[in-house]
Protein backbone atom coordinates (compact mmCIF):
# COMPACT_ATOMS: atom_id res chain seq x y z
CA UNK A 1 0.00 0.00 0.00
CA UNK A 2 1.32 3.41 -0.85
CA UNK A 3 0.32 6.84 0.34
CA UNK A 4 -1.21 7.38 -3.11
CA UNK A 5 -3.38 4.27 -2.83
CA UNK A 6 -5.07 5.13 0.47
CA UNK A 7 -8.87 5.24 0.31
CA UNK A 8 -10.52 8.66 -0.04
CA UNK A 9 -10.71 10.47 3.27
CA UNK A 10 -7.89 8.43 4.85
CA UNK A 11 -4.70 10.35 5.44
CA UNK A 12 -1.20 8.93 5.80
CA UNK A 13 0.50 8.98 9.20
CA UNK A 14 2.48 12.15 9.86
CA UNK A 15 6.06 11.85 8.66
CA UNK A 16 5.42 9.18 6.03
CA UNK A 17 8.03 10.23 3.53
CA UNK A 18 8.84 7.00 1.72
CA UNK A 19 5.70 5.08 0.76
CA UNK A 20 5.57 1.35 1.34
CA UNK A 21 5.13 -0.26 -2.06
CA UNK A 22 3.77 -3.72 -2.76
CA UNK A 23 6.17 -6.36 -3.97
CA UNK A 24 5.55 -8.65 -6.91
CA UNK A 25 3.84 -11.84 -5.74
CA UNK A 26 5.96 -14.97 -5.64
CA UNK A 27 6.42 -18.02 -3.45
CA UNK A 28 8.22 -15.98 -0.75
CA UNK A 29 5.26 -13.59 -0.39
CA UNK A 30 2.44 -15.96 0.44
CA UNK A 31 -0.71 -14.72 2.07
CA UNK A 32 -0.80 -15.48 5.79
CA UNK A 33 -3.83 -17.68 5.05
CA UNK A 34 -1.45 -19.92 3.09
CA UNK A 35 0.96 -20.28 6.05
CA UNK A 36 0.93 -23.37 8.21
CA UNK A 37 -1.64 -22.73 10.95
CA UNK A 38 0.99 -23.11 13.71
CA UNK A 39 3.04 -20.28 12.12
CA UNK A 40 0.25 -17.71 11.77
CA UNK A 41 0.67 -14.73 14.14
CA UNK A 42 -2.90 -14.70 15.49
CA UNK A 43 -2.86 -18.42 16.27
CA UNK A 44 0.58 -18.16 17.88
CA UNK A 45 -0.64 -15.23 20.00
CA UNK A 46 -3.57 -17.26 21.27
CA UNK A 47 -1.47 -20.36 21.88
CA UNK A 48 1.77 -18.92 23.25
CA UNK A 49 1.09 -15.29 24.21
CA UNK A 50 2.48 -11.99 22.96
CA UNK A 51 6.01 -12.78 24.13
CA UNK A 52 6.28 -15.40 21.36
CA UNK A 53 5.71 -12.84 18.59
CA UNK A 54 7.94 -10.24 17.02
CA UNK A 55 6.93 -6.57 16.94
CA UNK A 56 6.08 -6.98 13.25
CA UNK A 57 3.81 -9.95 13.95
CA UNK A 58 1.99 -8.05 16.73
CA UNK A 59 1.54 -5.01 14.49
CA UNK A 60 0.33 -7.27 11.66
CA UNK A 61 -2.47 -8.52 13.90
CA UNK A 62 -3.66 -4.93 14.39
CA UNK A 63 -3.29 -4.12 10.68
CA UNK A 64 -5.31 -7.24 9.77
CA UNK A 65 -4.36 -7.01 6.08
CA UNK A 66 -1.43 -6.34 3.81
CA UNK A 67 -1.51 -5.23 0.20
CA UNK A 68 -1.35 -7.07 -3.09
CA UNK A 69 1.77 -9.23 -2.95
CA UNK A 70 2.63 -8.13 0.61
CA UNK A 71 1.43 -9.99 3.70
CA UNK A 72 0.38 -8.04 6.78
CA UNK A 73 3.62 -9.19 8.48
CA UNK A 74 5.77 -7.89 5.61
CA UNK A 75 3.81 -4.63 5.58
CA UNK A 76 4.33 -4.30 9.35
CA UNK A 77 8.08 -4.94 8.93
CA UNK A 78 8.23 -2.18 6.31
CA UNK A 79 6.43 0.23 8.64
CA UNK A 80 8.71 -0.60 11.57
CA UNK A 81 11.80 -0.28 9.36
CA UNK A 82 10.59 3.16 8.24
CA UNK A 83 9.28 4.53 11.54
CA UNK A 84 11.45 2.62 14.03
CA UNK A 85 10.71 0.15 16.80
CA UNK A 86 7.41 -0.17 18.62
CA UNK A 87 9.36 -0.28 21.87
CA UNK A 88 10.45 2.86 23.70
BALOBA-1460 file (C-alpha; in Angstrom, 3 decimals):
// residues 88
<rec num="1" residu="x" x="0.000" y="0.000" z="0.000"/>
<rec num="2" residu="x" x="1.323" y="3.406" z="-0.845"/>
<rec num="3" residu="x" x="0.317" y="6.840" z="0.343"/>
<rec num="4" residu="x" x="-1.212" y="7.383" z="-3.107"/>
<rec num="5" residu="x" x="-3.381" y="4.269" z="-2.832"/>
<rec num="6" residu="x" x="-5.070" y="5.131" z="0.474"/>
<rec num="7" residu="x" x="-8.868" y="5.238" z="0.310"/>
<rec num="8" residu="x" x="-10.516" y="8.661" z="-0.039"/>
<rec num="9" residu="x" x="-10.714" y="10.475" z="3.269"/>
<rec num="10" residu="x" x="-7.893" y="8.429" z="4.850"/>
<rec num="11" residu="x" x="-4.696" y="10.354" z="5.441"/>
<rec num="12" residu="x" x="-1.203" y="8.927" z="5.797"/>
<rec num="13" residu="x" x="0.496" y="8.983" z="9.195"/>
<rec num="14" residu="x" x="2.483" y="12.150" z="9.859"/>
<rec num="15" residu="x" x="6.059" y="11.848" z="8.655"/>
<rec num="16" residu="x" x="5.416" y="9.182" z="6.031"/>
<rec num="17" residu="x" x="8.035" y="10.232" z="3.528"/>
<rec num="18" residu="x" x="8.840" y="6.995" z="1.718"/>
<rec num="19" residu="x" x="5.696" y="5.082" z="0.761"/>
<rec num="20" residu="x" x="5.567" y="1.351" z="1.335"/>
<rec num="21" residu="x" x="5.130" y="-0.261" z="-2.055"/>
<rec num="22" residu="x" x="3.767" y="-3.722" z="-2.763"/>
<rec num="23" residu="x" x="6.168" y="-6.356" z="-3.971"/>
<rec num="24" residu="x" x="5.550" y="-8.650" z="-6.907"/>
<rec num="25" residu="x" x="3.838" y="-11.839" z="-5.737"/>
<rec num="26" residu="x" x="5.961" y="-14.970" z="-5.638"/>
<rec num="27" residu="x" x="6.418" y="-18.019" z="-3.447"/>
<rec num="28" residu="x" x="8.221" y="-15.978" z="-0.752"/>
<rec num="29" residu="x" x="5.260" y="-13.589" z="-0.390"/>
<rec num="30" residu="x" x="2.444" y="-15.962" z="0.442"/>
<rec num="31" residu="x" x="-0.707" y="-14.721" z="2.068"/>
<rec num="32" residu="x" x="-0.803" y="-15.484" z="5.788"/>
<rec num="33" residu="x" x="-3.831" y="-17.682" z="5.047"/>
<rec num="34" residu="x" x="-1.446" y="-19.917" z="3.088"/>
<rec num="35" residu="x" x="0.963" y="-20.278" z="6.046"/>
<rec num="36" residu="x" x="0.935" y="-23.372" z="8.215"/>
<rec num="37" residu="x" x="-1.638" y="-22.735" z="10.950"/>
<rec num="38" residu="x" x="0.991" y="-23.110" z="13.705"/>
<rec num="39" residu="x" x="3.036" y="-20.283" z="12.117"/>
<rec num="40" residu="x" x="0.246" y="-17.711" z="11.771"/>
<rec num="41" residu="x" x="0.672" y="-14.732" z="14.142"/>
<rec num="42" residu="x" x="-2.897" y="-14.697" z="15.493"/>
<rec num="43" residu="x" x="-2.863" y="-18.416" z="16.269"/>
<rec num="44" residu="x" x="0.579" y="-18.156" z="17.885"/>
<rec num="45" residu="x" x="-0.636" y="-15.228" z="19.999"/>
<rec num="46" residu="x" x="-3.571" y="-17.260" z="21.271"/>
<rec num="47" residu="x" x="-1.473" y="-20.365" z="21.881"/>
<rec num="48" residu="x" x="1.774" y="-18.916" z="23.255"/>
<rec num="49" residu="x" x="1.087" y="-15.295" z="24.208"/>
<rec num="50" residu="x" x="2.481" y="-11.989" z="22.957"/>
<rec num="51" residu="x" x="6.015" y="-12.777" z="24.130"/>
<rec num="52" residu="x" x="6.276" y="-15.401" z="21.363"/>
<rec num="53" residu="x" x="5.705" y="-12.835" z="18.589"/>
<rec num="54" residu="x" x="7.935" y="-10.240" z="17.017"/>
<rec num="55" residu="x" x="6.927" y="-6.571" z="16.945"/>
<rec num="56" residu="x" x="6.081" y="-6.976" z="13.250"/>
<rec num="57" residu="x" x="3.812" y="-9.949" z="13.953"/>
<rec num="58" residu="x" x="1.986" y="-8.052" z="16.729"/>
<rec num="59" residu="x" x="1.541" y="-5.008" z="14.494"/>
<rec num="60" residu="x" x="0.335" y="-7.271" z="11.659"/>
<rec num="61" residu="x" x="-2.474" y="-8.523" z="13.899"/>
<rec num="62" residu="x" x="-3.660" y="-4.928" z="14.386"/>
<rec num="63" residu="x" x="-3.289" y="-4.119" z="10.682"/>
<rec num="64" residu="x" x="-5.313" y="-7.241" z="9.771"/>
<rec num="65" residu="x" x="-4.363" y="-7.012" z="6.085"/>
<rec num="66" residu="x" x="-1.428" y="-6.344" z="3.812"/>
<rec num="67" residu="x" x="-1.510" y="-5.232" z="0.205"/>
<rec num="68" residu="x" x="-1.353" y="-7.072" z="-3.095"/>
<rec num="69" residu="x" x="1.769" y="-9.227" z="-2.950"/>
<rec num="70" residu="x" x="2.633" y="-8.131" z="0.615"/>
<rec num="71" residu="x" x="1.433" y="-9.992" z="3.699"/>
<rec num="72" residu="x" x="0.380" y="-8.042" z="6.778"/>
<rec num="73" residu="x" x="3.619" y="-9.187" z="8.476"/>
<rec num="74" residu="x" x="5.773" y="-7.887" z="5.606"/>
<rec num="75" residu="x" x="3.813" y="-4.626" z="5.577"/>
<rec num="76" residu="x" x="4.326" y="-4.304" z="9.351"/>
<rec num="77" residu="x" x="8.083" y="-4.940" z="8.932"/>
<rec num="78" residu="x" x="8.233" y="-2.182" z="6.305"/>
<rec num="79" residu="x" x="6.430" y="0.231" z="8.635"/>
<rec num="80" residu="x" x="8.713" y="-0.602" z="11.569"/>
<rec num="81" residu="x" x="11.796" y="-0.279" z="9.363"/>
<rec num="82" residu="x" x="10.590" y="3.159" z="8.238"/>
<rec num="83" residu="x" x="9.276" y="4.526" z="11.540"/>
<rec num="84" residu="x" x="11.446" y="2.618" z="14.032"/>
<rec num="85" residu="x" x="10.714" y="0.151" z="16.802"/>
<rec num="86" residu="x" x="7.411" y="-0.173" z="18.624"/>
<rec num="87" residu="x" x="9.355" y="-0.277" z="21.865"/>
<rec num="88" residu="x" x="10.447" y="2.863" z="23.698"/>
